[in-house]
Amino acid sequence: GVPTDETNLARRAASALGADVAIALHKGIPHGAGLGGGSADAAAVLKVAARLAGAGTHYLDVERIAATIGADVPFCLRSTGAMRVRGVGDDLVGASLPDLAVVVATPPFGCATADVYRAWDALGGPLGETVEISGLPPLRNDLEPAAHHVEPRLAAFKAAVEQAAGAPALLAGSGSSYAVVFATPAAASAARARVAEAVEGRVVVGRTTDRGVRERK
C-alpha cells in the first residue's frame, strides 16, 4: 500500500537533492496514520543524500528543501528532541514535555494527508474539538473535521477509542490514528488492553521523550 511514485516522500526527497540512490523502506510506522512515518523516511533520505553529495550541500539548503517536501520533515531532520513547530514546519523551537504515557490507536484504514488538507480548505477551515489533558495546555487538532469528512469511519473509531480508554482522544496529524494520554505507564497499559478489545487495527503504548530522531549507522 505504500506508493513508489513521486507521492512517496522519500522518493521526493531524493529527487529534490538530485540524488541517484536506491531506497529500501521498512515501515515500522503504518502509512496514512498521521504519525510522521513518511516524513521520517524523507528526512533520513535527505541526510544520507546530502552526505553523499559532499561539502557542496549546505545544511541550510537541506532544511529549506525539507520544508518543501512536508511540514513534518524539518522536525525529523533537526533530530534534537521535543519541539514546538510553527509556520509551515520551518519555525522550530525546543520544548519540554512532562513524562507521559500515550496510547496510540491506528485503524485498519488510513488518511491521505493531501486529501485532508484539501477537504479542510473546502470546508472553510473548521476548528477541531479542544481536549483537556492534565499537565498540558488545552490541545486541539483543526484537521479533525476534515479527516472525518475524508474518512467518515473515523468518527465511530474515535468514539470507540474514547469509550474504551475512558479519556479523550486527540487525532494525530492528518489521521487516521488517535492518541490518548495517561499520567502513568500502568494506566496506559490497562487502557491499551481495553482499546485493543474494542477496535480493529493496531494499538500500542508510547512515551513522551526529549530525544530526537536517532540515526542508526
N, C-alpha and C positions, 0 to 999 in steps of 0.2 A: 503493500500500500504506500510505500514511500516513493515519491516521484523522483525520476532520474533526469528530468529535463531542467530547463532554466528556472522553474519554480522551486527547485531544491536549493536551499540557502547555501549549502556547502559548495555546490557547483557554481552558484552565482559569485561566491567569494573568490573562488579560483579564477573565474573569468574576469572579475574586476581587477585582479592583480596581473592578468595576462599569464597566469601560471599554467604550465603544461604538466599536470600531475594526475596520477591515478588515485582515486579516493575509494576507500572501503569503509562503509558505515556499519557500525554495530550499535543498534538502537537499544540502549538501556532505558531511555525515557520515551514513552509512547508518543508517536507523532499525532498532531492535531489535538493535543491535550492542554495546550496553554501553559506548559511547564518550561519553555525555553530550550527544548532539546535541539531543534533546528538551529537556533541562534548559537548555542554552544558549539554545534558542529561547524558552523560558519566561522566562528572565532578561532577554532582550532586550525581550520584550513588557512585562515589569514596569517596566523602565527607561523605556521610551517612554510607557507608560500613566501612570506616576507623574508624568512631566514634563508631560503633557497635563493632568493633574489639578491641577497648580499647587502652590502653597505649602501647601495643606491636607493634602497627603500627606507624612507624615514618613518619612524613610529607614528608621528602625527599624520602622515599620509595614510597609514593603515587605519588609524582611528577614524579619519574622515571617510574612508571607504566603508568602514564598518557601519557608520550611521546611515549610509545609502542602502545598505542591504536589509536592515531591520532594526527596530527600536531597541531590541534587547541585545543586539550584537556588541555594541560598545561596552556594555556592562560585563559581558562574558569575556571580552578581550582584555579589559582592565585587570580583572582577576585579583582584586585587593580586598575582597570581603563584602559585607553588607553595605549598601549604598542607597541614597535617595536619588532617584532618577527623574529628571525633568526634561522639558523641551521635547525633542524627537528622539530621546535616548542619549543625547550627546552631552548633557549637562549632568555630571556625576559628582556627588559629594558624599564622603564617608559618613556612615551612620552606625549607631549601636542598637542592638536588639536584645531584649531580655531573653533568658533561656526558656524557650517554649517548645512543646511537642506539637506536631501538626499531623493530623490525619488527612491524607490526600486520596480522594476517590475519583477514579477515572472511568467513565462509562465505556462500553464497547464501541462507541461511535465518536468521531472527532468533529472539530470545527475548523474550517479553513480560515486563517486569520484575515486574508484579503476579503472574503465574503462577509465576515463580521464587521469589518470597518466600513465596507460599502453599505451594509444594512444600517449601521449607526448613522451614517450621513443621510441616508434616505428617510430614516425615522426622525430626523431633525435634531440629533444629538441628545438623546434621552439620558437621564441620570439613573444610576443603579440604586439599590437599597443600601442604606447605611447599616453596617454591622458593628456592634459594640463588643469589644474583646478586652478583658481585664489586662491592664498593663500596657495597652497600646492606644494610640489616638483612634477616634472613630474612622472606620475604613469603608470604602465603597468602591465598586468596580463599575464604571459607567458603560462598559461594554456588555454588561449582563443582558439588558433588554434586547440588544441586537443579536447576541448569541442565542437567546431563546427564540427570536424571530427566525434565525437561520436554521436552528435545530430545535423544533418545538418539544422534543422529548426531554430536553434539559430541565424544563420546569418540574416535571414529575420526578426526575432523578434528584434534583436539589431537595425537593420536599421529602423524599425517602431518606436521603442522607441526613438531613436535619432531624427528622423524627427518630431515626435510629441512634444518632450521636447525642441527641438531647442538647444541641447547641447550634448556633447559627453557622451557616456555611458561606464562604466567600468564593466567587468564581476566580479561577486562576487565569490570568491573561485574557485571551480571547476565547477561552474554553477549549475543551469541554470539562476539565477537571474542576472539582470543588475541594476547598481546604477548610478544615475545622480545627481551631486552635485550642490547646489544652495547657494547663499550667504544669502538669507532671507527665512523665512517660507512662506511668501506670494508668492514669485516666485515659490517655490516648490509646494505649494498647487495648483496654477494655472496650472503648468506643470503636476501634478498628474492627474488632470481632463482631460487634453488633451491626456495623455498617456493611461488612462483607456478607453477612447473612441476609441483609435487606435489599441489596442491589447487585446487579450484574456488573462485571468489569474488574478493575484492579484497585485494591485498597491497601495502602501502605502507611507506615508511620515515619515521619521525618523529624528533624530538629532544626531550630534556628542555629545559625553559625556565623562566626565572624571571619571565617576563612573564605578565600576566593576560589575560583576555579583552579583546580590543580592540573598540572601538565605531567603526564607520565612519559618518561624518556626511555 
